[in-house]
Amino acid sequence: MRRLLFVLALLLGSLARPYSQADYDNLISTGSCPGCDLSGANLSSVYLPYADLNRANLSGANLVQANLHGANLVQVNLNSSFIMNVNFTGVDLSSASMVSANSVNANFSGSNLYNADLTGANLTKANLNGANFSNANLTNVYLVEAFSNGSFMNANLTNSVLTKANFSRANLTDANLTGSSSENAIFKKAYLINVDFSNAYLKGVNFEASSLTGANFSASNLLESKFSDACINNAIFTGAVNFDLSDALSACK
C-alpha cells in the first residue's frame, strides 16, 4: 500500500510539473531557450521582451500578464495555454500552434501569425491591430469584441464567432468565414474581396464603404446589416435572406 501511494505521489508530481526545470531556469536567467520544454510551466507576469523561444513547447503553460514584446515564437506550441492579458506586440508567431489557447485581452498588435493554427482559441477583446493572420487557421475561434485593422488574407475563419468584433479597414481578401456568426460586427471600409460568408449569421453587421467584390453571401442571414456605399461587384446573394442593397454600389472600382 505504501509503495502504491509513493508511486501515485510521484505520478501526481510529474503531472503537476511536466516541464524541464533546467529549461525553465535557462529561460529565466538568459531570456532565451529555443526548443525548450516548458509545457505546463508557470510563467505568469514574466518580463521577457525579445526572448528567443522558437519551437519551444509551452502547451498548457500559464503566461497570464507576461510581457513577450518582440519575441521569437516561430513554430512555438501554445496549445491549451493560458495567455490572457499577454503582451505579444511585434512578436513573430508564424506557424505557431495555439489550438484552444485562452488569450482574452491579449495584445497581438503588429505581430506575425502567418500560417498559425488557432483552432478553437479564445481571442475575446484581443487587440489585433496591424497583426498578420494571413493563411492562419481560425476555425471555431472566438473573436468577440476583438478589434483589428490587420491582414487576414486567405485565413480560415470557418464557424468562428465575431460578435461585436471591429475589423474596420482590415484586409480579409479570400478569407473563409463559412458558417461564422458576426452579429453587430464592424467591417467598415474593409477589404472583403472574394470572402466566403456563405451560411453565416450576419445580423446588424456594418459593411459600409467596404469592398465586397466577388464575396459569397449564399444562404446567409443579413438582417439589419448595412451596405451603404459598399462595392458589391459580382457578389453572390443566392439564398441569402433579410438583406437590403439599396444603398450599395453595384458599379464601382
KOLMI-554530 format. One record per atom (N, C-alpha, C, O): x, z, y. Coordinates in steps of 0.05 Angstrom, whole numbers, plus 5000, padded with zeros to 4 digits. Each point is the difference from the previous one (the first is absolute). Example, Ala and Ser with C-alpha at 12.3 -4.5 7.8 and 13.67 -1.06 7.14 Angstrom:
526451564886498250005024501850005024502150135000497249735021501650015024498550145022501050045022
END
This chain:
501650004976498450005024501750005025499549855019502650334981501850015023501449735004500449915023500349974955501449745001498149795013500949835015496550184977498149815011499750045030499949805015499850454994499850065028502549905015499749905023502650144965502549915013500049705004500749905021498449964958499949715002498049915021500549815015497250324986497949945020501150055028499449845018502050374986501150065026502049785009500049925023501750004958501849785007498649755007500749855018497150094967498549765004498750015028500149805015498650424992498750025026502049995022499549895021502850224975502149985021500949725005500549925022499749934956500949725003497849845014500649815015496850264979497849855014500050075029499349835017501350424990499950085028502349875016499649965024502649984963502249895015501349784983502150054988496749715012501149794983502449855012501349854987499250205039502149855014502850114993500350214989501749635020502750094996500950185023500049915023500850334971500950195020502549895014500350045024501449834961502549895012499249785020501249995021496949844972499149795018498750125025500549915023498050304973498750145023502150115019499849965024502150184965502150125017501649795014500850035023499749754963501549785012498549885024501249945021496250034976498449895022500050185024500449925023499150344972499950195022502650025015500150035025502149964960502650035013501149755013501550025020497849754969501249755011498049815013500749835015496750214979497949835012499949734986498849815010502650174967500049744986500050064970501550164990496849694996499950034971498649774987497850034988503349735014498749764988499850034970501950084986495849845003499650014971499550284989500050044976499750165041499850284991497350054987498049875004502050344979497550104987499150245016501150224997496949745020498850225016497150024994498450105017500849824960497150014992499050295001501250184987496649865027498850275002501550195018499350245002502749675012501650185018498450085024498349855010502350395001498850105024501949935024502050135004497249675011501649915022498350015026500549855019497650334981498350035023501650085025501850174999497649695023501250065027503049945001501350095019499849774961502949945002500549805023498349845007504150185004500849825022502249824989502350084999496949674994501949824987499949725012499649804986500750185041499949735012502349834989502350094997497149664999502049804990501150064972502249914993496450254992500950074973500049754982498349825004503550174977500149784981498950104974501250154985496349765009498650084976499049764985498050024985503449765018499049764986500150044970501950114989495949804998499650024971499850294990500150054976499550145042499750284992497350054987498049865007501850344976497550074988498950255013501050224996496949745021498850215015497150044991498350105015501149814961497250014990499150304999501450174990496249885021499050275000501350195018499450245000502549675017501550175018498350095023498049865008502750365004498650115024501849955024502150135004497049685013501549935024498450055025500549885021497550294977498250065023501650075025501750184999497849675022501250045027503049955000501450095018499649764963502849934999500649795022498249845007504350155002500849795019502049824987502350084995496949674999501749814986500449755017500349784990499650265036500349785019502449824993502250104997497349645001502249814996501350014973502149884996496750264985501250034973499849754984498449825005503450164975500049784980498550094975501150164984496449755013498450074977499249754984497949994989503949825010499549754986499650074970501750134988496249775000499450034971499750294992500450074977499150115042499650284994497450044984498149855004501850364980497650074985498750245013501050234998496749725016498650225013497250034988498150095013501649834962497450024986499050295000501550184993496049855014498750265000501450215016499850244995501749685025501550185017498250115023497949895006502950335006498550125022501649955026502050135005497149675010501649915023498350015025500149825017498250394985498450035024501750075024501950164998497449735025501350055026503049944999501650115016499349714966502849934999500749795021498449835006504050205005501049805020501549794985502450044993496349735003501249774986500749785021500349774992499950295033500449805020502749854995502150124996497749615005502449844996501250014972502249914997496350194984501150034973499649744984498149865003503950084980499849774982498950084973501450134984496149815012498650074975499349744984498150004985503549805019499449754986500250034970501850134990496249764996499850024971499850294990500550054976498750135041499650284991497550024984498149845003501850364979497650064985498850265010501250214998496349765013498750245012497250034989498250075015501549874960497450024987498950285001501350194993496249835017498650255002501450215018499550244997502249675021501350185018498050105021498249865008502250395001498350125020501550005026501750175005497749645013501549985025498250025024500349855020497850334979498250065023501750075025501850164999497549715023501350055026503049935000501450075019499649784962502849925000500449795021498249855008504350145003500749815020501849784989502450054995496549715001501549784989500749795021500749774994499150305031500449815022502849874998502050144997498049595004502549864999501449994973502349914998496350194981501350004974499549744985498349845006503450124973499849764984499050074972501550124984496049795010498950054973499449744986498149974984503649835021499749744987500150034970501850124989496249774998499850004971499750284987500550044976498850165040499650274990497450024984498149855006501850334975497650054985498750275008501150214994496749775020498650245010497350034987498250125011501549784965497450024986498950284999501450194992496249845018498750265000501150215019499250234998502649695020501150195019498050085021498149855006502350385006498350105021501649995027501750175004497649645013501349975026498050075023500249895021498050294974498150085020501450105025501850165000497349725023501150075026503049945003501350115018499849734965502949935002500549815023498349845008504150195004500849825022501649784987502250044990496749715011501349774987500849805021500549774993499650305032500749815021502849884996502050134995498049605006502549864997501249994972502249904996496350224985501050014972499649734987498149855006503650094975499849754984499050064972501550114984496049815010498950034974499649734986498449984981503149825027499749744988500650014970501950124991496349744994500249994971499750274986500550034976498750175039499650274988497450014984498149865006501950324974497650044984498750265010501050224996496649755017498550235010497350014987498150095013501849844962497550024985499050284999501550194994495949855012498750264999501350215019499750244996501649665025501350195018497950105021498149865005502450385005498350115021501549985026502150125004496649735015501149975027498150105021499849885022498750324971497950115018501350095026501850175000497349725023500950075027503049945003501350115019499949734964502849925004500149795022497949885006504450085006500249805021502649854998502150114994497749635011502449834997499749745016497849885001504350035011500249735012502249844986501049815010499650284966502249884985499249774982497949875005503850074975499549774983499150084972501350164987496549725005499050034973499749734986498249964984503449855024499949734989500250004970501950124989496349754997499949974971499750274986500350024976498950195039499650264987497550014983498149865006502050294973497750034982498650275007501050214994496749765019498450245008497350004985498150105010501949804966497649994983498850284997501450194993496049835012498650264997501050225017499550244994502049705027501050215018497850115018498049875004502550375007498150125018501350025028502050155003496849715016501249995027498050105021500049905022498350294970498050105019501350105026501850175000497349725022500950075027503049955005501150105019500149744964502849925004500249825024498149845005504150165009500449835023502449814995502350094999497049654997502049804995500149805023500549764995499050325029500049825023502849875002502150134999497849605003502449845003501849994975502249895001496950234977501649994975499949724988498149855005503950094979500149744986499450034971501650114985496049815006499250024972499749724988498449974981502949845029499849734989500449994970502050114989496149764997500149974971499750264985500650004976498550215037499750264986497449994983498249845005501750324974497750024982498650265004501150224992496549775020498450245004497449994984498050105008502149764969497749984983498950274992501450174991496049875013498750244992500750255016499350224993502049745030500850225016497750115017498049865003502350385007498050135017501350065026501850175002497249705020501350035026498050085021500149905023498150274971497950085019501250105026501650185001497449695021500850075027503149975005501150125019500249714966502849955004500349815024498149865007504250135005500549835023502249804993502350074994497049675008501949784996500249835025500449764998499250365025500049855025502649865005502250124999497649625007502349835006502149994976502349955005496750114971501849994977500249724989498249835004503950124981500449744986499050034971501350144984496449745011498750044974499649724987498049954986503949885017499949734990500150004969501850124988496349755001499749984970499750264986500650024976498650195038499650264987497549994982498049875007502250254970497850004981498450275003500950214991496849775022498250235004497649984981498050135004502249724975497749964982499250264987501650174992495749875007498850244988500850265015499950224988501049755037500850245015497650125015498149865007502150394999498050145016501250035028501950165004497049705015501249975027498050095022500049885021498550324974498150095019501350105026501850174999497449725024500950095025502949935007501250115018500049714967502849925004500249845026498349825005503850235010500549855025502049784995502450064997496649695003501849774997500449855026500849775000498650365023500149865026502749875005502150134998497749625010502449845008502149984978502449955006496850094970501949984978500149714989498249845005503950104981500449734989499250014970501450124984496249765010498950014973499949734986498449954983503449875026500149734988500450024970501950114990496249774996500249984971499450264985500450024976498750195039499450254987497649974981498249845005501750324974497949984980498350265000501050214992496549765017498250235002497849974979497850135003502649734976498049954979498950274989501550174993495849855007498650234989500750265013499750224988501349775036500750255015497650105016498249845006501850415001498050125017501150045028501850165003497149705016501150005027498150135020500049925024498450264967498150135017501350125026501850164998497249765025500950105026502949935007501150125018500149704967502749925007500049835025498149865005504150145009500349865025502049774998502250044991496949725017501749764998500449865027500849775000498650375022500249865026502849905005502050144997498149605010502649865006501949994976502449935004496650124972501749974976500149714992498049865002504350054988500349734991499349994970501350124984496649735009499049994973500249724988498449934982503649915027500449734988500250024970501750154989496649704997500149974971499750274985500650024976498450185038499450254986497649974981498249835006501850324972497949974980498250245000500950234999496449725004498150225000497949974978497850115003502949744976498149964979499150264987501650164990495849895010498950244988500450265016499250214991502149775033500350235017497350075012498349835004501450435003497550095011500450155026502150125005495849885012499950165024502149935021501250185012499449564991502149945020498849835023498049854996503250185027499249865024502449875012501850145010498349594990502349855010499449865026501449825008496550285006499249865025502150015021500149825017501650384983502150025021502849914990501950025015498249894960502649924989500749725009498349865010504250074987501149745007500549834975501850064984496549735012500349844977502149775004501049894981499650065044502049805007502150135017499550065024502849994965502150155015502749924989500249874979501850205035502849934992500950204978502349984991
END
